[in-house]
Amino acid sequence: MDIAAKIRAKGIKATPQRRLVYKVMEELCHAPVDAIIEKVQSQSPGITVSTIYRILDSFCEVGLLTRFSHPSGKPYFDITPSNHHHIYTDSEVLDYMDEELTEFIKKRLQGGRFENLDIEEISIQIFAKNNLKK
């Protein structure tokens, strides 16, 4: 599915600005807002910062993107809207999908002192160092 179709499928208009922001996110996968702004404006300097923020927020509202907190404290945007986990290395953020692990944790929590909670989402943050031999 092309970018415009993905945007329209979520019920919003596929303007040139929205198509560009989504294209940038497809390239970056995970990124802080300043990196997104820089890349978008390098391709289209007329798009304002406030427009980019509004587009990112609207994409999160309709499920095209997700927002998560990076260990640095910066909010990051993620092109993968499905429930998944993140592995943080020295230089990148990686998606980690493991439905079995997610279900195990959910059942474990609901079987204990949190049995009265309806767990909607589980997001695990894994921190790793690159183990490259020199």
N, CA and C atoms as an extended XYZ file, in Angstrom:
402
Properties=species:S:1:pos:R:3:atomname:S:1:resname:S:1:resid:I:1 pbc="F F F"
N         0.855       -1.178        0.000 N   MET     1
C         0.000        0.000        0.000 CA  MET     1
C         0.898        1.238        0.000 C   MET     1
N         0.587        2.202       -0.841 N   ASP     2
C         1.405        3.415       -0.874 CA  ASP     2
C         1.079        4.320        0.318 C   ASP     2
N         1.910        5.327        0.507 N   ILE     3
C         1.783        6.212        1.676 CA  ILE     3
C         0.428        6.892        1.732 C   ILE     3
N        -0.020        7.443        0.618 N   ALA     4
C        -1.308        8.144        0.595 CA  ALA     4
C        -2.443        7.208        0.986 C   ALA     4
N        -2.409        5.987        0.489 N   ALA     5
C        -3.455        5.017        0.811 CA  ALA     5
C        -3.433        4.650        2.295 C   ALA     5
N        -2.230        4.516        2.887 N   LYS     6
C        -2.119        4.212        4.320 CA  LYS     6
C        -2.750        5.321        5.151 C   LYS     6
N        -2.491        6.556        4.763 N   ILE     7
C        -3.035        7.700        5.499 CA  ILE     7
C        -4.549        7.763        5.345 C   ILE     7
N        -5.029        7.645        4.104 N   ARG     8
C        -6.479        7.691        3.860 CA  ARG     8
C        -7.207        6.535        4.543 C   ARG     8
N        -6.557        5.379        4.637 N   ALA     9
C        -7.173        4.218        5.285 CA  ALA     9
C        -7.483        4.486        6.760 C   ALA     9
N        -6.792        5.450        7.338 N   LYS    10
C        -7.026        5.811        8.748 CA  LYS    10
C        -8.037        6.947        8.888 C   LYS    10
N        -8.622        7.361        7.743 N   GLY    11
C        -9.688        8.353        7.783 CA  GLY    11
C        -9.236        9.796        7.777 C   GLY    11
N        -7.995       10.040        7.411 N   ILE    12
C        -7.533       11.429        7.318 CA  ILE    12
C        -7.043       11.723        5.906 C   ILE    12
N        -7.058       12.989        5.570 N   LYS    13
C        -6.675       13.423        4.227 CA  LYS    13
C        -5.166       13.262        4.031 C   LYS    13
N        -4.783       12.779        2.872 N   ALA    14
C        -3.365       12.540        2.560 CA  ALA    14
C        -2.763       13.776        1.887 C   ALA    14
N        -2.555       14.820        2.694 N   THR    15
C        -1.967       16.049        2.154 CA  THR    15
C        -0.492       15.817        1.826 C   THR    15
N         0.094       16.681        1.016 N   PRO    16
C         1.529       16.530        0.727 CA  PRO    16
C         2.387       16.571        1.993 C   PRO    16
N         2.014       17.411        2.959 N   GLN    17
C         2.774       17.506        4.205 CA  GLN    17
C         2.686       16.201        4.996 C   GLN    17
N         1.491       15.638        5.083 N   ARG    18
C         1.321       14.371        5.804 CA  ARG    18
C         2.065       13.242        5.103 C   ARG    18
N         2.012       13.219        3.781 N   ARG    19
C         2.735       12.173        3.041 CA  ARG    19
C         4.234       12.273        3.298 C   ARG    19
N         4.769       13.503        3.332 N   LEU    20
C         6.197       13.684        3.574 CA  LEU    20
C         6.585       13.248        4.994 C   LEU    20
N         5.807       13.638        5.987 N   VAL    21
C         6.117       13.247        7.367 CA  VAL    21
C         6.089       11.728        7.491 C   VAL    21
N         5.109       11.078        6.880 N   TYR    22
C         5.052        9.622        6.966 CA  TYR    22
C         6.226        8.979        6.229 C   TYR    22
N         6.588        9.523        5.086 N   LYS    23
C         7.743        9.006        4.327 CA  LYS    23
C         9.012        9.115        5.170 C   LYS    23
N         9.197       10.234        5.845 N   VAL    24
C        10.358       10.423        6.724 CA  VAL    24
C        10.332        9.393        7.848 C   VAL    24
N         9.170        9.147        8.422 N   MET    25
C         9.080        8.156        9.501 CA  MET    25
C         9.375        6.749        8.987 C   MET    25
N         8.968        6.438        7.770 N   GLU    26
C         9.311        5.127        7.203 CA  GLU    26
C        10.833        4.978        7.086 C   GLU    26
N        11.519        6.080        6.782 N   GLU    27
C        12.977        6.044        6.664 CA  GLU    27
C        13.653        5.952        8.033 C   GLU    27
N        13.123        6.684        9.021 N   LEU    28
C        13.752        6.752       10.342 CA  LEU    28
C        13.346        5.604       11.267 C   LEU    28
N        12.159        5.093       11.129 N   CYS    29
C        11.563        4.043       11.969 CA  CYS    29
C        11.289        4.508       13.403 C   CYS    29
N        12.320        4.887       14.142 N   HIS    30
C        12.192        5.445       15.495 CA  HIS    30
C        12.962        6.755       15.484 C   HIS    30
N        12.353        7.813       16.003 N   ALA    31
C        13.082        9.087       15.978 CA  ALA    31
C        12.500       10.083       16.970 C   ALA    31
N        13.371       10.931       17.517 N   PRO    32
C        12.875       12.046       18.335 CA  PRO    32
C        12.331       13.124       17.402 C   PRO    32
N        11.488       13.966       17.944 N   VAL    33
C        10.831       14.974       17.113 CA  VAL    33
C        11.838       15.896       16.420 C   VAL    33
N        12.959       16.226       17.083 N   ASP    34
C        13.920       17.134       16.443 CA  ASP    34
C        14.530       16.521       15.181 C   ASP    34
N        14.764       15.215       15.179 N   ALA    35
C        15.299       14.550       13.983 CA  ALA    35
C        14.257       14.519       12.868 C   ALA    35
N        12.999       14.330       13.252 N   ILE    36
C        11.915       14.317       12.267 CA  ILE    36
C        11.782       15.704       11.633 C   ILE    36
N        11.774       16.730       12.477 N   ILE    37
C        11.660       18.104       11.983 CA  ILE    37
C        12.809       18.423       11.029 C   ILE    37
N        14.005       18.084       11.432 N   GLU    38
C        15.184       18.367       10.603 CA  GLU    38
C        15.072       17.709        9.223 C   GLU    38
N        14.686       16.447        9.209 N   LYS    39
C        14.610       15.713        7.943 CA  LYS    39
C        13.456       16.220        7.072 C   LYS    39
N        12.309       16.496        7.684 N   VAL    40
C        11.165       17.015        6.930 CA  VAL    40
C        11.508       18.373        6.334 C   VAL    40
N        12.067       19.265        7.158 N   GLN    41
C        12.370       20.610        6.674 CA  GLN    41
C        13.519       20.625        5.671 C   GLN    41
N        14.399       19.633        5.709 N   SER    42
C        15.464       19.575        4.700 CA  SER    42
C        14.876       19.248        3.329 C   SER    42
N        13.732       18.581        3.311 N   GLN    43
C        13.077       18.236        2.056 CA  GLN    43
C        12.001       19.243        1.656 C   GLN    43
N        11.455       19.926        2.648 N   SER    44
C        10.407       20.913        2.386 CA  SER    44
C        10.481       22.005        3.452 C   SER    44
N        11.351       23.002        3.242 N   PRO    45
C        11.583       24.037        4.259 CA  PRO    45
C        10.347       24.839        4.666 C   PRO    45
N         9.313       24.841        3.861 N   GLY    46
C         8.116       25.617        4.168 CA  GLY    46
C         7.205       24.999        5.205 C   GLY    46
N         7.435       23.749        5.550 N   ILE    47
C         6.583       23.100        6.567 CA  ILE    47
C         7.047       23.557        7.947 C   ILE    47
N         6.131       24.152        8.698 N   THR    48
C         6.488       24.701       10.008 CA  THR    48
C         6.595       23.602       11.066 C   THR    48
N         7.286       23.945       12.132 N   VAL    49
C         7.445       23.020       13.263 CA  VAL    49
C         6.081       22.667       13.842 C   VAL    49
N         5.205       23.664       13.982 N   SER    50
C         3.886       23.386       14.563 CA  SER    50
C         3.075       22.456       13.658 C   SER    50
N         3.207       22.581       12.359 N   THR    51
C         2.513       21.681       11.437 CA  THR    51
C         3.031       20.251       11.610 C   THR    51
N         4.331       20.095       11.734 N   ILE    52
C         4.917       18.760       11.926 CA  ILE    52
C         4.415       18.147       13.225 C   ILE    52
N         4.391       18.925       14.306 N   TYR    53
C         3.865       18.425       15.584 CA  TYR    53
C         2.405       17.988       15.437 C   TYR    53
N         1.597       18.810       14.767 N   ARG    54
C         0.179       18.471       14.591 CA  ARG    54
C         0.015       17.185       13.785 C   ARG    54
N         0.832       17.045       12.741 N   ILE    55
C         0.759       15.828       11.923 CA  ILE    55
C         1.152       14.610       12.751 C   ILE    55
N         2.239       14.711       13.511 N   LEU    56
C         2.672       13.585       14.343 CA  LEU    56
C         1.586       13.213       15.354 C   LEU    56
N         1.001       14.221       15.991 N   ASP    57
C        -0.072       13.963       16.962 CA  ASP    57
C        -1.267       13.288       16.293 C   ASP    57
N        -1.637       13.782       15.103 N   SER    58
C        -2.797       13.184       14.411 CA  SER    58
C        -2.492       11.754       13.988 C   SER    58
N        -1.263       11.474       13.574 N   PHE    59
C        -0.877       10.116       13.211 CA  PHE    59
C        -0.952        9.185       14.424 C   PHE    59
N        -0.568        9.688       15.589 N   CYS    60
C        -0.661        8.866       16.806 CA  CYS    60
C        -2.126        8.621       17.173 C   CYS    60
N        -2.957        9.627       17.020 N   GLU    61
C        -4.382        9.497       17.361 CA  GLU    61
C        -5.067        8.431       16.521 C   GLU    61
N        -4.702        8.316       15.246 N   VAL    62
C        -5.368        7.355       14.361 CA  VAL    62
C        -4.634        6.019       14.265 C   VAL    62
N        -3.480        5.893       14.929 N   GLY    63
C        -2.765        4.626       14.961 CA  GLY    63
C        -1.773        4.398       13.833 C   GLY    63
N        -1.349        5.459       13.162 N   LEU    64
C        -0.293        5.323       12.151 CA  LEU    64
C         1.090        5.277       12.793 C   LEU    64
N         1.239        5.982       13.909 N   LEU    65
C         2.490        6.022       14.662 CA  LEU    65
C         2.178        5.806       16.135 C   LEU    65
N         3.211        5.506       16.891 N   THR    66
C         3.077        5.513       18.346 CA  THR    66
C         4.162        6.425       18.912 C   THR    66
N         3.899        6.922       20.100 N   ARG    67
C         4.858        7.765       20.809 CA  ARG    67
C         5.326        6.967       22.019 C   ARG    67
N         6.618        7.011       22.284 N   PHE    68
C         7.135        6.341       23.472 CA  PHE    68
C         8.254        7.171       24.072 C   PHE    68
N         8.544        6.917       25.334 N   SER    69
C         9.612        7.647       26.017 CA  SER    69
C        10.916        6.884       25.866 C   SER    69
N        11.889        7.546       25.314 N   HIS    70
C        13.232        6.995       25.156 CA  HIS    70
C        13.944        7.129       26.508 C   HIS    70
N        14.897        6.244       26.798 N   PRO    71
C        15.630        6.366       28.067 CA  PRO    71
C        16.313        7.721       28.256 C   PRO    71
N        16.578        8.426       27.166 N   SER    72
C        17.192        9.754       27.267 CA  SER    72
C        16.224       10.780       27.834 C   SER    72
N        14.944       10.404       27.907 N   GLY    73
C        13.927       11.332       28.376 CA  GLY    73
C        13.185       12.007       27.244 C   GLY    73
N        13.714       11.894       26.033 N   LYS    74
C        13.069       12.510       24.874 CA  LYS    74
C        11.901       11.654       24.407 C   LYS    74
N        10.812       12.315       24.008 N   PRO    75
C         9.737       11.541       23.377 CA  PRO    75
C        10.175       11.114       21.970 C   PRO    75
N         9.913        9.870       21.643 N   TYR    76
C        10.242        9.326       20.328 CA  TYR    76
C         8.957        8.917       19.626 C   TYR    76
N         9.000        8.915       18.322 N   PHE    77
C         7.891        8.426       17.520 CA  PHE    77
C         8.340        7.143       16.836 C   PHE    77
N         7.397        6.232       16.663 N   ASP    78
C         7.684        4.889       16.170 CA  ASP    78
C         6.734        4.575       15.021 C   ASP    78
N         7.278        4.090       13.918 N   ILE    79
C         6.484        3.744       12.746 CA  ILE    79
C         5.697        2.450       12.948 C   ILE    79
N         6.031        1.673       13.972 N   THR    80
C         5.351        0.406       14.228 CA  THR    80
C         4.266        0.616       15.278 C   THR    80
N         3.009        0.709       14.862 N   PRO    81
C         1.956        1.014       15.833 CA  PRO    81
C         1.478       -0.173       16.659 C   PRO    81
N         1.843       -1.387       16.287 N   SER    82
C         1.371       -2.553       17.030 CA  SER    82
C         2.101       -2.669       18.368 C   SER    82
N         1.495       -3.412       19.283 N   ASN    83
C         2.080       -3.616       20.603 CA  ASN    83
C         3.389       -4.397       20.458 C   ASN    83
N         4.473       -3.810       20.907 N   HIS    84
C         5.784       -4.457       20.814 CA  HIS    84
C         6.719       -3.862       21.857 C   HIS    84
N         7.907       -4.427       21.947 N   HIS    85
C         8.896       -4.005       22.931 CA  HIS    85
C        10.059       -3.333       22.201 C   HIS    85
N        10.935       -2.697       22.962 N   HIS    86
C        12.101       -2.026       22.382 CA  HIS    86
C        13.391       -2.502       23.041 C   HIS    86
N        14.396       -2.655       22.213 N   ILE    87
C        15.748       -2.935       22.687 CA  ILE    87
C        16.578       -1.698       22.367 C   ILE    87
N        17.207       -1.136       23.374 N   TYR    88
C        18.048        0.044       23.209 CA  TYR    88
C        19.504       -0.394       23.234 C   TYR    88
N        20.227       -0.070       22.178 N   THR    89
C        21.662       -0.335       22.158 CA  THR    89
C        22.373        1.011       22.274 C   THR    89
N        23.671        0.979       22.156 N   ASP    90
C        24.445        2.223       22.233 CA  ASP    90
C        24.040        3.212       21.145 C   ASP    90
N        23.582        2.695       20.006 N   SER    91
C        23.370        3.583       18.870 CA  SER    91
C        22.001        3.505       18.212 C   SER    91
N        21.128        2.607       18.661 N   GLU    92
C        19.851        2.504       17.967 CA  GLU    92
C        18.752        1.935       18.854 C   GLU    92
N        17.543        2.049       18.348 N   VAL    93
C        16.367        1.466       18.981 CA  VAL    93
C        15.860        0.388       18.035 C   VAL    93
N        15.669       -0.812       18.568 N   LEU    94
C        15.215       -1.934       17.757 CA  LEU    94
C        13.851       -2.401       18.252 C   LEU    94
N        12.981       -2.781       17.336 N   ASP    95
C        11.704       -3.371       17.716 CA  ASP    95
C        11.913       -4.837       18.065 C   ASP    95
N        11.173       -5.287       19.079 N   TYR    96
C        11.222       -6.687       19.475 CA  TYR    96
C         9.785       -7.153       19.680 C   TYR    96
N         9.342       -8.044       18.818 N   MET    97
C         7.994       -8.585       18.928 CA  MET    97
C         8.087       -9.992       19.503 C   MET    97
N         7.353      -10.224       20.583 N   ASP    98
C         7.337      -11.543       21.191 CA  ASP    98
C         6.000      -11.705       21.903 C   ASP    98
N         5.012      -12.151       21.160 N   GLU    99
C         3.659      -12.287       21.687 CA  GLU    99
C         3.606      -13.266       22.865 C   GLU    99
N         4.430      -14.300       22.809 N   GLU   100
C         4.477      -15.289       23.890 CA  GLU   100
C         4.922      -14.633       25.205 C   GLU   100
N         5.960      -13.819       25.137 N   LEU   101
C         6.456      -13.116       26.324 CA  LEU   101
C         5.395      -12.154       26.845 C   LEU   101
N         4.773      -11.417       25.950 N   THR   102
C         3.743      -10.457       26.340 CA  THR   102
C         2.591      -11.161       27.045 C   THR   102
N         2.121      -12.258       26.488 N   GLU   103
C         1.016      -13.007       27.097 CA  GLU   103
C         1.423      -13.608       28.438 C   GLU   103
N         2.650      -14.094       28.543 N   PHE   104
C         3.144      -14.655       29.801 CA  PHE   104
C         3.094      -13.590       30.905 C   PHE   104
N         3.610      -12.411       30.598 N   ILE   105
C         3.630      -11.328       31.598 CA  ILE   105
C         2.207      -10.920       31.970 C   ILE   105
N         1.352      -10.808       30.969 N   LYS   106
C        -0.038      -10.426       31.228 CA  LYS   106
C        -0.722      -11.439       32.154 C   LYS   106
N        -0.575      -12.727       31.854 N   LYS   107
C        -1.186      -13.766       32.689 CA  LYS   107
C        -0.584      -13.767       34.088 C   LYS   107
N         0.701      -13.571       34.174 N   ARG   108
C         1.393      -13.555       35.468 CA  ARG   108
C         0.869      -12.410       36.343 C   ARG   108
N         0.705      -11.230       35.747 N   LEU   109
C         0.214      -10.071       36.495 CA  LEU   109
C        -1.241      -10.257       36.900 C   LEU   109
N        -2.049      -10.757       35.985 N   GLN   110
C        -3.473      -10.916       36.282 CA  GLN   110
C        -3.738      -12.067       37.251 C   GLN   110
N        -2.770      -12.963       37.396 N   GLY   111
C        -2.927      -14.066       38.335 CA  GLY   111
C        -2.478      -13.713       39.737 C   GLY   111
N        -1.889      -12.564       39.903 N   GLY   112
C        -1.374      -12.146       41.200 CA  GLY   112
C        -2.179      -11.012       41.784 C   GLY   112
N        -1.483      -10.089       42.367 N   ARG   113
C        -2.163       -8.990       43.068 CA  ARG   113
C        -2.801       -7.981       42.115 C   ARG   113
N        -2.587       -8.128       40.818 N   PHE   114
C        -3.173       -7.208       39.841 CA  PHE   114
C        -4.340       -7.850       39.090 C   PHE   114
N        -4.948       -8.868       39.685 N   GLU   115
C        -5.998       -9.615       38.995 CA  GLU   115
C        -7.218       -8.766       38.657 C   GLU   115
N        -7.425       -7.665       39.342 N   ASN   116
C        -8.577       -6.809       39.069 CA  ASN   116
C        -8.299       -5.756       38.002 C   ASN   116
N        -7.113       -5.777       37.448 N   LEU   117
C        -6.765       -4.805       36.409 CA  LEU   117
C        -6.963       -5.405       35.024 C   LEU   117
N        -7.430       -4.596       34.122 N   ASP   118
C        -7.537       -4.994       32.725 CA  ASP   118
C        -6.300       -4.449       32.016 C   ASP   118
N        -5.298       -5.288       31.840 N   ILE   119
C        -4.032       -4.854       31.249 CA  ILE   119
C        -4.224       -4.654       29.755 C   ILE   119
N        -4.032       -3.429       29.305 N   GLU   120
C        -4.272       -3.081       27.911 CA  GLU   120
C        -3.036       -3.250       27.047 C   GLU   120
N        -1.885       -2.964       27.606 N   GLU   121
C        -0.659       -3.000       26.809 CA  GLU   121
C         0.528       -3.290       27.716 C   GLU   121
N         1.484       -4.020       27.175 N   ILE   122
C         2.725       -4.284       27.891 CA  ILE   122
C         3.861       -3.848       26.984 C   ILE   122
N         4.728       -3.025       27.521 N   SER   123
C         5.858       -2.532       26.752 CA  SER   123
C         7.120       -2.716       27.588 C   SER   123
N         7.995       -3.580       27.108 N   ILE   124
C         9.229       -3.867       27.827 CA  ILE   124
C        10.364       -3.089       27.179 C   ILE   124
N        11.201       -2.511       28.016 N   GLN   125
C        12.393       -1.823       27.526 CA  GLN   125
C        13.606       -2.654       27.914 C   GLN   125
N        14.364       -3.041       26.906 N   ILE   126
C        15.557       -3.855       27.117 CA  ILE   126
C        16.769       -3.011       26.743 C   ILE   126
N        17.739       -2.951       27.636 N   PHE   127
C        18.947       -2.168       27.387 CA  PHE   127
C        20.100       -3.122       27.123 C   PHE   127
N        20.824       -2.872       26.047 N   ALA   128
C        21.903       -3.770       25.656 CA  ALA   128
C        23.106       -2.955       25.168 C   ALA   128
N        24.264       -3.518       25.314 N   LYS   129
C        25.477       -2.911       24.770 CA  LYS   129
C        25.920       -3.750       23.583 C   LYS   129
N        26.426       -3.065       22.562 N   ASN   130
C        26.974       -3.788       21.425 CA  ASN   130
C        28.199       -4.565       21.903 C   ASN   130
N        28.266       -5.813       21.547 N   ASN   131
C        29.347       -6.686       21.995 CA  ASN   131
C        30.256       -7.008       20.811 C   ASN   131
N        30.816       -5.973       20.224 N   LEU   132
C        31.692       -6.170       19.077 CA  LEU   132
C        33.127       -6.384       19.540 C   LEU   132
N        33.737       -7.398       19.023 N   LYS   133
C        35.151       -7.690       19.348 CA  LYS   133
C        36.047       -6.755       18.548 C   LYS   133
N        37.032       -6.202       19.215 N   LYS   134
C        37.968       -5.302       18.521 CA  LYS   134
C        39.201       -6.033       18.093 C   LYS   134
